[in-house]
Amino acid sequence: MTNVITTQSTTIDTGILDIMRDALVGGVVSTGELIENYSNAIASVFDRKDINGNIIAKWFDLKGKEYKGVKAECVKFRNAMMDKDAKFIKSINADGTRVHTATLDTYWQRVKVASGYVPKGNTVTGTVDVDTKTAAELKTMINRILKSEEDGQECHASTILETLESAYIVLTGQAHDADK
């Protein structure tokens, strides 16, 4: 049976809309399942577990050298998406390196959320005191050192990482959470 809409003088076949809507809805549902399956696969490979198999660190919480495998997987994911569809390529650098669109960051975020990651919300800003400014600068330094380690670069600053993290805890009352 063909679905039709009749206006004053025109009859429009809407069957194609039904087909495309069903395809979209099926794709959206399938995409959610695919993201969850991919997220579960990443967790099975990269989650740190104790001797009894209990998770002691989720893959999205890993830092420094431990994060290298996750970072490599993220790069593979982005490259595969750009290979599949050029719409995910924002630009190409002079050296031929492709720059991905923000859409791929959104997809990667969805993979993290499917594994239990809770995105940071908006924070209220107000008067910033010396301790708050110092904590922010410590966080920047810590992230810079962790990024260097993730990239496989040796740096002398790695030797004081624990000291910087301890200072951050003293100022904020909480452990440093790397920006990933």
N, C-alpha and C positions, 0 to 999 in steps of 0.2 A: 504494500500500500504506500502510495506516495503522499507525503505531507505537503499541503499547499496552504498558502496565505492568499486570500483574494482581497485586493484593495479595490477602489472605485472602478478602475478600468484595467487592472493588471493582475494576473495570477502568477505567483512566484512559487517555484518548487523549493521547499525548505529541507528536502531529504539530505542534501549535502551538509547542511548545518547539523542535523542529527548525527551523521557519520563523523564529522569533525569534532563535535562536542564529545561524543563517546570516545573517540581516539584521545582527545586531550585529557579527559577524566581518567581514562585507563593509564595514560602516560604519567599523569601526576601521581596516581596511586602507586604505580610501578616504580617511579622515581624515588618515592619515600622508602619503599622496600629495598631498592637497590642501594640507596645511601646507607640504610641501616646494615645491610649485609656487608658492604665495603667497610663500614665503621667497625663491625664485629671482627672482620678479617684483620684490620689494622691492630685492633686491641689484642687479638690472639698472638700476633707477632711481636708487638712492642710493649704491651703492659708488663711492668716488672712484677714478678711474683716471688713469694717466699718459697721455702722448701716444700710447704704443704699445698702450694698452688693458690694461696690467697693473694689477691692483688695488693701490692704495697705502693704502687705508683701507676697512675693511668698514663697512657702514652702522650696525652696532650699536656701533662704536667712535668714531663722529663725536661732536664736542663743540661746545658753544656754538651759534653761528649756523648752523653746518653741520648741526646736529642738528634744526633746526626742521621740515624736511620730514618726517623720520622721526617726529617727535613728532606732527605733524598726521596722518600716516597711522595711527599708533597710536590716536589719538582717533577717526578715522573707523572703524577696525576695531571698537573698543569700542562706538561708537554703533550700528553695523550689527548687532552681536551683540545689543545691548539692544533694538533695534527688532524683531529676529527673534523673540526670546523674553524675556519679562519676568523669567524666573528669573535673568537676569544683572544685574538691577537690585537693588542692595542697599538703596538708599533714594533719596528725592527731597528735595533741599534746599528751603528756603523760597522760593528764587528760581526753582524749577522745574528746576534742574540735576539730572540723574540721576547717582547714584554707582554705579559698577559693582562687581560682586562680585570677590573674589580669584580666582575661576575664570578670569576674563578675563585677569588678569595671568599665570596659568599657561599659558593658550593663547598669549599673546604671547611668553612665555619659550620655548615650544616652537618658535615661528616663528624666534626668534633662534638657538636651538640648531641648527635645520635649516640655518641659514646659516653655522654653524661657531663660534658663540659657545660658550665654555666657562664654565658657571656657577661662581661662586666657592664653594669648599667651606667647611666649618667650619674656623675657625682656633683654634689653641691659645692660651689666654690664660695669662698669668703675671704676674710682676712688671713693672710699667710704669715705665720711666724717663722723664726729662725729654724726651729726644729723641723717644721714642715718643709721648708725650702731645702734644708740639709738632707732630709729623708728622700726628697725628690731627686736630688743630685746623686745620692748614693744609689738609688734605684737605676738611674741612667748609667752610672759606672758599672754596676753589677750586670745589667743587661748587655753592655758593650763587651765585657769580659766573656760572658756566656756565649754571645754571638761569635766572638773570635774562636772560642773552643769548638762551637758547632761547625764552624767553617774549617776546622782543622789547623788553625793558626796557633802557634805557640806564642804565649806572651808572658812576660814576667809578672804582670798584674794577677795572673791566676794564683800566684802564691799568697796573695792577700785577700782572695775572694771570701774566705770564711770570716775574716776580720770585718770586711765590709758588710757581709750579711749579718753578723752579730751586731754591728753598729746600727744597722737598719732596724733590727728587732728592738733594740733599746729605744730608738726614737719613735717607733710606730706601735710597738706592742704586738706585732705580727710578723710572721716569716715573709720574706720576699717571694713574690709570685711573678715569675718571668713573664713578660709580655710576649705572647705567642699568637 
